[in-house]
Amino acid sequence: MRAAYRDTGIPDYDGNPLIEALPPVLTDDQATLRLARYPQYTEAQRRAPNHLRYHLMQNGLRCFIPLDIHLDLQRRFSCLLRVGYAGRNPLAAAFWQRLEAKFETFDQYGEQYQAPDEASKAAGCNQKCGATIKRLGMGLTLLSPV
């Protein structure tokens, strides 16, 4: 599937393919039309037998009429996506420079690792404990004989 890129109408977003490939920013009227769900209904359904009308009433549960809070959420998510992508423009050289700098200093286990002596003390062992404690990540600890 090929992406369709469109003009955003916002200078900060222009030239960012991640944002230009998103659907357009919706007006409140457009969002209301897209969010609303109304069950199918015909006048003949009112004359249906009771056992069928009970099932037809369940269609009402699928009804959704957007309120102001729903439109506010739609606006917030739309903005959240676009602002989040604004700093991640793959066509901007600054993005790749920041990414490379972060990659060079990244240490996946930096905050999780404890020196064996500190880990032994934290586990209540002394030097005579006869075990080495290793931090594995995700809160898992491995005790192995010395």
C-alpha positions as CSV (number, residue, x, y, z in Angstrom):
1,M,0.0,0.0,0.0
2,R,1.3,3.4,-0.9
3,A,1.0,6.4,1.4
4,A,-0.9,9.4,0.2
5,Y,0.9,12.6,1.3
6,R,-1.1,15.8,1.7
7,D,-0.5,19.4,2.6
8,T,-1.0,19.9,6.3
9,G,-1.7,23.6,6.3
10,I,0.6,24.0,9.3
11,P,4.2,25.2,8.6
12,D,5.7,23.2,11.5
13,Y,4.3,20.0,10.0
14,D,5.1,20.7,6.4
15,G,7.9,18.5,4.9
16,N,7.5,15.8,7.5
17,P,6.3,12.6,5.7
18,L,5.1,11.0,8.9
19,I,2.6,13.8,9.5
20,E,1.8,14.4,5.8
21,A,0.7,10.7,5.5
22,L,-1.8,11.1,8.3
23,P,-5.5,11.8,7.6
24,P,-6.3,15.5,7.5
25,V,-7.1,17.4,10.7
26,L,-10.9,17.2,11.1
27,T,-13.3,20.0,11.9
28,D,-15.8,19.3,14.7
29,D,-18.5,18.7,12.1
30,Q,-16.4,16.2,10.2
31,A,-15.4,14.4,13.4
32,T,-19.1,14.3,14.5
33,L,-20.1,12.7,11.3
34,R,-17.3,10.1,11.4
35,L,-17.8,9.2,15.1
36,A,-21.6,9.0,15.1
37,R,-23.3,5.6,14.7
38,Y,-27.1,5.3,14.2
39,P,-28.9,2.0,14.0
40,Q,-30.9,1.2,10.9
41,Y,-34.6,1.9,11.4
42,T,-37.8,1.6,9.4
43,E,-41.3,2.4,10.4
44,A,-42.3,-1.2,9.6
45,Q,-40.2,-2.4,12.5
46,R,-42.7,-0.8,14.9
47,R,-45.3,-3.3,13.7
48,A,-43.1,-6.3,14.1
49,P,-44.1,-9.1,16.5
50,N,-42.9,-8.6,20.1
51,H,-40.4,-11.4,20.0
52,L,-38.7,-9.7,17.0
53,R,-39.0,-6.2,18.4
54,Y,-37.0,-7.3,21.4
55,H,-34.1,-8.0,19.1
56,L,-34.6,-4.8,17.1
57,M,-34.4,-2.9,20.4
58,Q,-30.9,-4.2,20.8
59,N,-29.9,-2.1,17.8
60,G,-30.3,0.9,20.0
61,L,-27.2,-0.2,22.0
62,R,-25.1,0.4,18.9
63,C,-26.2,4.0,18.8
64,F,-23.4,6.5,19.5
65,I,-23.9,10.3,19.5
66,P,-20.7,12.2,20.0
67,L,-20.6,14.7,22.8
68,D,-18.2,17.6,23.4
69,I,-15.9,15.4,25.4
70,H,-15.6,12.9,22.4
71,L,-14.7,15.8,20.1
72,D,-12.2,17.1,22.6
73,L,-10.6,13.6,22.8
74,Q,-10.5,13.4,19.0
75,R,-8.7,16.8,18.9
76,R,-6.2,15.8,21.6
77,F,-5.3,12.5,19.9
78,S,-4.9,14.3,16.5
79,C,-2.7,16.9,18.1
80,L,-0.8,14.3,20.1
81,L,0.1,12.3,17.0
82,R,1.2,15.3,15.0
83,V,3.2,17.0,17.8
84,G,4.9,13.7,18.6
85,Y,5.9,13.2,14.9
86,A,7.0,16.8,14.5
87,G,10.3,16.1,16.3
88,R,10.8,12.8,14.5
89,N,11.1,14.0,10.9
90,P,13.2,11.4,9.1
91,L,14.0,14.0,6.4
92,A,15.7,16.3,8.9
93,A,19.4,15.9,9.5
94,A,19.0,17.1,13.1
95,F,16.8,14.1,13.8
96,W,19.4,11.6,12.7
97,Q,22.1,13.5,14.7
98,R,20.1,13.4,17.9
99,L,19.2,9.7,17.3
100,E,22.9,8.8,16.8
101,A,23.9,10.7,19.9
102,K,21.3,8.8,21.9
103,F,22.3,5.5,20.5
104,E,26.0,6.0,21.4
105,T,25.1,6.7,25.0
106,F,22.4,4.1,25.4
107,D,22.9,1.4,28.0
108,Q,20.0,-0.9,28.3
109,Y,21.1,-2.3,31.7
110,G,22.7,0.8,33.1
111,E,20.2,1.5,35.9
112,Q,19.4,-2.2,36.6
113,Y,22.9,-3.5,37.1
114,Q,24.4,-3.6,40.6
115,A,28.0,-4.7,41.3
116,P,28.0,-8.3,42.8
117,D,29.1,-7.0,46.2
118,E,26.2,-4.5,46.4
119,A,23.7,-7.1,45.1
120,S,24.9,-9.7,47.7
121,K,24.4,-7.2,50.5
122,A,21.0,-6.2,49.2
123,A,20.0,-9.9,49.2
124,G,21.2,-10.4,52.8
125,C,24.3,-12.4,51.9
126,N,27.8,-11.8,53.1
127,Q,31.1,-13.0,51.5
128,K,30.6,-16.4,53.0
129,C,27.3,-16.8,51.3
130,G,28.9,-18.8,48.5
131,A,26.7,-17.4,45.7
132,T,26.9,-14.7,43.0
133,I,23.9,-12.6,42.3
134,K,23.4,-11.4,38.7
135,R,20.7,-8.9,37.6
136,L,19.0,-10.2,34.5
137,G,16.6,-7.4,33.7
138,M,12.8,-7.1,34.2
139,G,13.3,-7.5,37.9
140,L,14.7,-11.1,37.6
141,T,17.6,-12.1,39.8
142,L,19.8,-15.2,39.3
143,L,21.7,-16.8,42.1
144,S,24.5,-19.0,41.0
145,P,27.1,-20.9,43.1
146,V,30.6,-19.4,43.1
